[in-house]
């Protein structure tokens, strides 16, 4: 965003390099999140993931892509003890301004 004196605020256009950098950052953050999740997954979580995957595969085989998608990506409620503490995301919040990430964990 750019502040234009006496005119307000204008949204800057993204360059190809901007888009590439956003996707590179996303790759790093998703990899980091996957590592943290893998360290914290328990047997009950693994069974739940396998069950979700089975339901998604069955829905896809039945030609129900929307239902398959729902089983593969929609969050299920996990035990409170498995959630990442919000202070673990403070570094990400300060570096990226991703306040939503911290709020989502609280």
N, C-alpha and C positions, 0 to 999 in steps of 0.2 A: 504494500500500500504506500502511496505517496501523499503527503500533505501538500496541498496547493494553497499558498497564502491567498487569503481573501476569496477562495473558491470552494474550499472543502477538502475532501479526501477522494482520491482516485485509486482504483484497483490496478495494480501493475500487471502487465501481461507476462506470462511465463515464457521463458526461452526454452529451447530444447535442453540446454544444459541444466536449467532449473529442474525440469521434469526428471532428467537422469539422476540428479542429486537426490531428489525426493525419493525415488525408487531405491537408490542405493542405501539411503538411511532406513527406509522401510525394511529392506532385506536384513540389515544388521539388527534392528529392533525385533523383528519376528524371530530371527535365529536366537537372540538372547532370551526372548520370552519362551521359546520352545525348550531351551536348555533348563531354564528355571522350572518349567512345568514338569519336565522329565525327572528332575531331581526330587520333586514333591509328590509324584503320582504314587498312589498306594494300590494294593490289590483290588479294592472295591472300585477305585477309579478306572483301573485297567479293564475290569469286567464291564463297567458301564460304557467305556469307549468301544469295546468289542461288540456289545449289544447294539449300540447306536449304529455302528458300521454295518452290522448284519441287517438292521432295519432299513438302512439307506440302500444297501445292495438289493434287498428284496423289493423295495419301492421302485428302484430304477429298472429292475427286471420286469416289473409290472407296467412299465411305461409311465410311471408317476414321478417325473423329474422334480417337480416342485416339492413333493413330500420327501423325496430322497435328499434333496438339498437341505430341507429342514432337519432331517435326522443327522446330517453330516456336519452342520455348522452352528445350529442354534445352541446356545449355552444351556447346560443342565445345571441345576443347583448342586454345588459341591459342598462337602462338609466344611464348616467354618475353619477348622484347624488346617485345612489344606490351602487356604487363601494366602497370597503374598501380603506381608505387612505393608501398609501404605508408605512407611518411611523408606522401604527398599526402592521406591520409585522417585524419591525426592531428587536424586541426581538427574534422572531423565526429565523430570518436570522443569528443573532449573535450566538444563541445557536446551530443551526444545520448546518450553512453554506449554507442554502437553498437560494442562491442568485436568483435562477429562480423564487421563490415565490414572491420576491419583484419586480423583473422585470415584471412579469405577471400582476401586479396590476397597474403599472405606465401607 
